[in-house]
Amino acid sequence: MTIERTPDLLPGTLDLLVLKAVARGPMHGYGIAQHLKQISDNVLQVGESSLYPALQRLMLNGHLKPEWGLSENNRRARFYTLTASGRKQLAAERAEFDRMIFAIQRVLATA
């Protein structure tokens, strides 16, 4: 029997992924989780216990703006949009992530 486990994300990566998803346009929490799961071919499965604290943190830092609306199935949902501060944060986090990945690749490439 093989047990599949969801890989751990590097610290701070969830914020980067959420900001990137919302940069596409307004999204609600469930939509963000589904988008990440779909785009990653089911590798990234973000649970509510991780996603909603990240959304709250990003709102409190001024990176996301919440607004109530109706979801695809006519349920009331909180939609998040990226703020100007969020766009700057996305660029900064993306640059730092790329730098970290490059460093890890260099270590793994050594004999």
N, C-alpha and C positions, 0 to 999 in steps of 0.2 A: 504494500500500500504506500503510495506517494502522497505526502502532504505538501500542498502548495502553500507558500506563504507570501504575503505581500512584502516587497522589499522596503526597508526603511529608507526614508528620505534624508538627505543631508540636512542638518539644521538650517532653517531659513528658507529651504526650497519650497515648502508649501506656500508661503507668502508669494514667492516669485510666480509659482504656477497659477495661483488665484488671480494675481494681478494680470498675468498674461491672458488668462481666459476672459476676464472682464474687459480687457482692452478691445475685444471683438465687438462689444456692445453690452447693453444691460442684461444681466443674468441673475437668476435666483439661486439660492444655495444648492438645491437638488440639481439644477441645470449645470452648475459648475462641476459638481461631482461627476455627473454623467458625461460631460464633455471631456474631463480629464481621463476618465475610464475609457471612453471611446477612442480618443486620439492616441492613447498609449497602448492600444490593443489589449485592454483589460489588465495591464501591468499595474497601473496606478489606480488603486481603489481607496479613495479618501472617505473615511467614516465621518459621521456627524460629530463625534467627540473630538475630532481634529479640525474639521472644516469650520464649524461655527465659532470656536474660539479665535481661529485665524481671521475670519470675517470681522468679528468684533474688534480685534486688535487693529486691523487695517482701517476700520471706520474710526476708531478712537484716535488713530494717528493722522486722520484726514486724507487717507489715500483712496477711500471708497465713500461714495455717497449713497445712502439707502433711500428707496422710495417704494411705497406699497403699490401693488398692481395685481392683475389677475394672471395666473399661470395658464399654460396651454389647456389644462383641464378645468378652467374657471374657478380655481381656488385662489384665495387671497395669499399672496406671497410677497416677500420683500425682495425687490430687485436692486442690484448693486451696479453703480456706474463708476468708472475711473475718474478721479479728479486730476487737476493739473499736477498736484503734489504726487498723486499716484503714478502718473506717467513718468515723472522724474525718478520716483522710487523704483519703478519697473526697470528703467534704464540702468540705474545704479546697481540693482540686484542682479540684473543680467550680466553686467560687466564683471561683477565679483564672482558670479557663478562660472562664467567662462574662464576666468583666471584660475579658479580652484580646479576645474576640470582639466585644464592644461597642465597644472602642477601634478595632479594625480596621474595623468597620462605619462608624464615624463618619468615619474617614479616607477610606474609599471613597465615602461620600456627599457629600463636598465636591466643588465644581465645579473 
